[in-house]
């Protein structure tokens, strides 16, 4: 199993809009992807520097191959397009292998 982390930040004013878009577009697209074991949206409890809310997405995959295939799927790419327009910090992407 692998986990992909996607970390960024949004303005506090855009947080509710981002959550709604994530629920409407991103979650359904990823949950229908073969090998996706789950997807969660996370956020910091308090605003950080400049009033930005830090947060991210945690996606669990059966394998790196499933993840790569899904991330190249046009439906997945499109599902993230509107959400990314709200980001106020360059995203950090990390992939980890689950070992235990």
Biotite code that builds the C-alpha atoms (Angstrom):
import biotite.structure as struc

atoms = struc.array([
    struc.Atom([0.000, 0.000, 0.000], chain_id="A", res_id=1, res_name="UNK", atom_name="CA", element="C"),
    struc.Atom([1.123, 3.561, -0.676], chain_id="A", res_id=2, res_name="UNK", atom_name="CA", element="C"),
    struc.Atom([-0.077, 6.882, 0.687], chain_id="A", res_id=3, res_name="UNK", atom_name="CA", element="C"),
    struc.Atom([0.011, 10.109, -1.277], chain_id="A", res_id=4, res_name="UNK", atom_name="CA", element="C"),
    struc.Atom([0.024, 13.394, 0.629], chain_id="A", res_id=5, res_name="UNK", atom_name="CA", element="C"),
    struc.Atom([-0.908, 16.652, -1.050], chain_id="A", res_id=6, res_name="UNK", atom_name="CA", element="C"),
    struc.Atom([-0.299, 19.687, 1.189], chain_id="A", res_id=7, res_name="UNK", atom_name="CA", element="C"),
    struc.Atom([-1.128, 23.347, 0.539], chain_id="A", res_id=8, res_name="UNK", atom_name="CA", element="C"),
    struc.Atom([-3.112, 26.256, 1.989], chain_id="A", res_id=9, res_name="UNK", atom_name="CA", element="C"),
    struc.Atom([-6.220, 28.301, 1.222], chain_id="A", res_id=10, res_name="UNK", atom_name="CA", element="C"),
    struc.Atom([-7.554, 31.595, 2.478], chain_id="A", res_id=11, res_name="UNK", atom_name="CA", element="C"),
    struc.Atom([-10.018, 31.293, 5.346], chain_id="A", res_id=12, res_name="UNK", atom_name="CA", element="C"),
    struc.Atom([-12.630, 32.965, 3.134], chain_id="A", res_id=13, res_name="UNK", atom_name="CA", element="C"),
    struc.Atom([-12.354, 30.137, 0.566], chain_id="A", res_id=14, res_name="UNK", atom_name="CA", element="C"),
    struc.Atom([-12.362, 27.192, 2.988], chain_id="A", res_id=15, res_name="UNK", atom_name="CA", element="C"),
    struc.Atom([-16.094, 26.373, 2.817], chain_id="A", res_id=16, res_name="UNK", atom_name="CA", element="C"),
    struc.Atom([-16.040, 26.652, -0.979], chain_id="A", res_id=17, res_name="UNK", atom_name="CA", element="C"),
    struc.Atom([-13.028, 24.323, -1.168], chain_id="A", res_id=18, res_name="UNK", atom_name="CA", element="C"),
    struc.Atom([-14.679, 21.741, 1.103], chain_id="A", res_id=19, res_name="UNK", atom_name="CA", element="C"),
    struc.Atom([-17.855, 21.767, -1.007], chain_id="A", res_id=20, res_name="UNK", atom_name="CA", element="C"),
    struc.Atom([-15.901, 21.344, -4.256], chain_id="A", res_id=21, res_name="UNK", atom_name="CA", element="C"),
    struc.Atom([-13.840, 18.568, -2.721], chain_id="A", res_id=22, res_name="UNK", atom_name="CA", element="C"),
    struc.Atom([-16.972, 16.673, -1.659], chain_id="A", res_id=23, res_name="UNK", atom_name="CA", element="C"),
    struc.Atom([-18.720, 17.223, -5.009], chain_id="A", res_id=24, res_name="UNK", atom_name="CA", element="C"),
    struc.Atom([-15.855, 16.640, -7.438], chain_id="A", res_id=25, res_name="UNK", atom_name="CA", element="C"),
    struc.Atom([-12.713, 15.142, -5.935], chain_id="A", res_id=26, res_name="UNK", atom_name="CA", element="C"),
    struc.Atom([-14.011, 12.464, -3.550], chain_id="A", res_id=27, res_name="UNK", atom_name="CA", element="C"),
    struc.Atom([-16.332, 10.787, -6.095], chain_id="A", res_id=28, res_name="UNK", atom_name="CA", element="C"),
    struc.Atom([-13.638, 10.770, -8.788], chain_id="A", res_id=29, res_name="UNK", atom_name="CA", element="C"),
    struc.Atom([-11.019, 9.202, -6.543], chain_id="A", res_id=30, res_name="UNK", atom_name="CA", element="C"),
    struc.Atom([-13.383, 6.738, -4.860], chain_id="A", res_id=31, res_name="UNK", atom_name="CA", element="C"),
    struc.Atom([-14.318, 5.345, -8.282], chain_id="A", res_id=32, res_name="UNK", atom_name="CA", element="C"),
    struc.Atom([-10.653, 4.871, -9.269], chain_id="A", res_id=33, res_name="UNK", atom_name="CA", element="C"),
    struc.Atom([-9.416, 1.263, -9.199], chain_id="A", res_id=34, res_name="UNK", atom_name="CA", element="C"),
    struc.Atom([-7.078, 0.694, -6.262], chain_id="A", res_id=35, res_name="UNK", atom_name="CA", element="C"),
    struc.Atom([-8.124, 3.750, -4.238], chain_id="A", res_id=36, res_name="UNK", atom_name="CA", element="C"),
    struc.Atom([-8.601, 2.622, -0.641], chain_id="A", res_id=37, res_name="UNK", atom_name="CA", element="C"),
    struc.Atom([-9.701, 5.981, 0.759], chain_id="A", res_id=38, res_name="UNK", atom_name="CA", element="C"),
    struc.Atom([-9.332, 9.732, 0.543], chain_id="A", res_id=39, res_name="UNK", atom_name="CA", element="C"),
    struc.Atom([-9.438, 12.298, 3.366], chain_id="A", res_id=40, res_name="UNK", atom_name="CA", element="C"),
    struc.Atom([-9.309, 16.089, 3.413], chain_id="A", res_id=41, res_name="UNK", atom_name="CA", element="C"),
    struc.Atom([-7.425, 17.484, 6.418], chain_id="A", res_id=42, res_name="UNK", atom_name="CA", element="C"),
    struc.Atom([-6.861, 20.989, 7.779], chain_id="A", res_id=43, res_name="UNK", atom_name="CA", element="C"),
    struc.Atom([-5.046, 22.813, 10.548], chain_id="A", res_id=44, res_name="UNK", atom_name="CA", element="C"),
    struc.Atom([-7.217, 23.837, 13.487], chain_id="A", res_id=45, res_name="UNK", atom_name="CA", element="C"),
    struc.Atom([-6.136, 27.482, 13.289], chain_id="A", res_id=46, res_name="UNK", atom_name="CA", element="C"),
    struc.Atom([-5.110, 29.875, 10.541], chain_id="A", res_id=47, res_name="UNK", atom_name="CA", element="C"),
    struc.Atom([-1.401, 30.278, 10.011], chain_id="A", res_id=48, res_name="UNK", atom_name="CA", element="C"),
    struc.Atom([0.783, 33.011, 8.554], chain_id="A", res_id=49, res_name="UNK", atom_name="CA", element="C"),
    struc.Atom([-1.190, 35.516, 6.506], chain_id="A", res_id=50, res_name="UNK", atom_name="CA", element="C"),
    struc.Atom([-4.503, 34.051, 7.628], chain_id="A", res_id=51, res_name="UNK", atom_name="CA", element="C"),
    struc.Atom([-4.080, 30.979, 5.446], chain_id="A", res_id=52, res_name="UNK", atom_name="CA", element="C"),
    struc.Atom([-5.543, 27.640, 6.473], chain_id="A", res_id=53, res_name="UNK", atom_name="CA", element="C"),
    struc.Atom([-3.018, 24.862, 5.920], chain_id="A", res_id=54, res_name="UNK", atom_name="CA", element="C"),
    struc.Atom([-4.352, 21.496, 4.931], chain_id="A", res_id=55, res_name="UNK", atom_name="CA", element="C"),
    struc.Atom([-4.075, 18.638, 2.589], chain_id="A", res_id=56, res_name="UNK", atom_name="CA", element="C"),
    struc.Atom([-5.347, 15.422, 1.148], chain_id="A", res_id=57, res_name="UNK", atom_name="CA", element="C"),
    struc.Atom([-4.372, 11.910, 2.189], chain_id="A", res_id=58, res_name="UNK", atom_name="CA", element="C"),
    struc.Atom([-5.071, 9.193, -0.378], chain_id="A", res_id=59, res_name="UNK", atom_name="CA", element="C"),
    struc.Atom([-4.442, 5.503, 0.268], chain_id="A", res_id=60, res_name="UNK", atom_name="CA", element="C"),
    struc.Atom([-3.730, 3.236, -2.709], chain_id="A", res_id=61, res_name="UNK", atom_name="CA", element="C"),
    struc.Atom([-3.367, -0.519, -3.134], chain_id="A", res_id=62, res_name="UNK", atom_name="CA", element="C"),
    struc.Atom([-0.177, 0.088, -5.132], chain_id="A", res_id=63, res_name="UNK", atom_name="CA", element="C"),
    struc.Atom([1.957, 2.760, -6.763], chain_id="A", res_id=64, res_name="UNK", atom_name="CA", element="C"),
    struc.Atom([0.758, 1.471, -10.136], chain_id="A", res_id=65, res_name="UNK", atom_name="CA", element="C"),
    struc.Atom([-2.877, 2.098, -9.196], chain_id="A", res_id=66, res_name="UNK", atom_name="CA", element="C"),
    struc.Atom([-1.960, 5.597, -8.007], chain_id="A", res_id=67, res_name="UNK", atom_name="CA", element="C"),
    struc.Atom([-0.044, 6.494, -11.186], chain_id="A", res_id=68, res_name="UNK", atom_name="CA", element="C"),
    struc.Atom([-2.825, 5.199, -13.402], chain_id="A", res_id=69, res_name="UNK", atom_name="CA", element="C"),
    struc.Atom([-5.460, 7.213, -11.536], chain_id="A", res_id=70, res_name="UNK", atom_name="CA", element="C"),
    struc.Atom([-3.420, 10.419, -11.481], chain_id="A", res_id=71, res_name="UNK", atom_name="CA", element="C"),
    struc.Atom([-3.208, 10.261, -15.287], chain_id="A", res_id=72, res_name="UNK", atom_name="CA", element="C"),
    struc.Atom([-6.940, 9.663, -15.708], chain_id="A", res_id=73, res_name="UNK", atom_name="CA", element="C"),
    struc.Atom([-8.711, 12.676, -17.289], chain_id="A", res_id=74, res_name="UNK", atom_name="CA", element="C"),
    struc.Atom([-11.623, 12.377, -14.820], chain_id="A", res_id=75, res_name="UNK", atom_name="CA", element="C"),
    struc.Atom([-9.234, 12.618, -11.851], chain_id="A", res_id=76, res_name="UNK", atom_name="CA", element="C"),
    struc.Atom([-7.343, 15.531, -13.405], chain_id="A", res_id=77, res_name="UNK", atom_name="CA", element="C"),
    struc.Atom([-10.589, 17.414, -14.092], chain_id="A", res_id=78, res_name="UNK", atom_name="CA", element="C"),
    struc.Atom([-11.906, 16.743, -10.573], chain_id="A", res_id=79, res_name="UNK", atom_name="CA", element="C"),
    struc.Atom([-8.999, 18.658, -9.076], chain_id="A", res_id=80, res_name="UNK", atom_name="CA", element="C"),
    struc.Atom([-8.982, 21.605, -11.485], chain_id="A", res_id=81, res_name="UNK", atom_name="CA", element="C"),
    struc.Atom([-11.462, 23.897, -9.693], chain_id="A", res_id=82, res_name="UNK", atom_name="CA", element="C"),
    struc.Atom([-10.046, 23.095, -6.255], chain_id="A", res_id=83, res_name="UNK", atom_name="CA", element="C"),
    struc.Atom([-6.483, 23.940, -7.282], chain_id="A", res_id=84, res_name="UNK", atom_name="CA", element="C"),
    struc.Atom([-7.598, 27.408, -8.389], chain_id="A", res_id=85, res_name="UNK", atom_name="CA", element="C"),
    struc.Atom([-8.285, 28.190, -4.704], chain_id="A", res_id=86, res_name="UNK", atom_name="CA", element="C"),
    struc.Atom([-4.833, 27.194, -3.447], chain_id="A", res_id=87, res_name="UNK", atom_name="CA", element="C"),
    struc.Atom([-2.660, 30.030, -2.143], chain_id="A", res_id=88, res_name="UNK", atom_name="CA", element="C"),
    struc.Atom([0.543, 28.068, -1.668], chain_id="A", res_id=89, res_name="UNK", atom_name="CA", element="C"),
    struc.Atom([2.497, 25.888, -4.081], chain_id="A", res_id=90, res_name="UNK", atom_name="CA", element="C"),
    struc.Atom([1.427, 22.302, -3.311], chain_id="A", res_id=91, res_name="UNK", atom_name="CA", element="C"),
    struc.Atom([3.821, 19.821, -1.760], chain_id="A", res_id=92, res_name="UNK", atom_name="CA", element="C"),
    struc.Atom([3.333, 16.250, -2.954], chain_id="A", res_id=93, res_name="UNK", atom_name="CA", element="C"),
    struc.Atom([4.796, 13.214, -1.180], chain_id="A", res_id=94, res_name="UNK", atom_name="CA", element="C"),
    struc.Atom([4.329, 9.477, -1.646], chain_id="A", res_id=95, res_name="UNK", atom_name="CA", element="C"),
    struc.Atom([5.078, 6.974, 1.111], chain_id="A", res_id=96, res_name="UNK", atom_name="CA", element="C"),
    struc.Atom([5.067, 3.194, 1.169], chain_id="A", res_id=97, res_name="UNK", atom_name="CA", element="C"),
    struc.Atom([3.159, 1.744, 4.113], chain_id="A", res_id=98, res_name="UNK", atom_name="CA", element="C"),
    struc.Atom([5.450, -0.750, 5.840], chain_id="A", res_id=99, res_name="UNK", atom_name="CA", element="C"),
    struc.Atom([3.420, -1.705, 8.892], chain_id="A", res_id=100, res_name="UNK", atom_name="CA", element="C"),
])
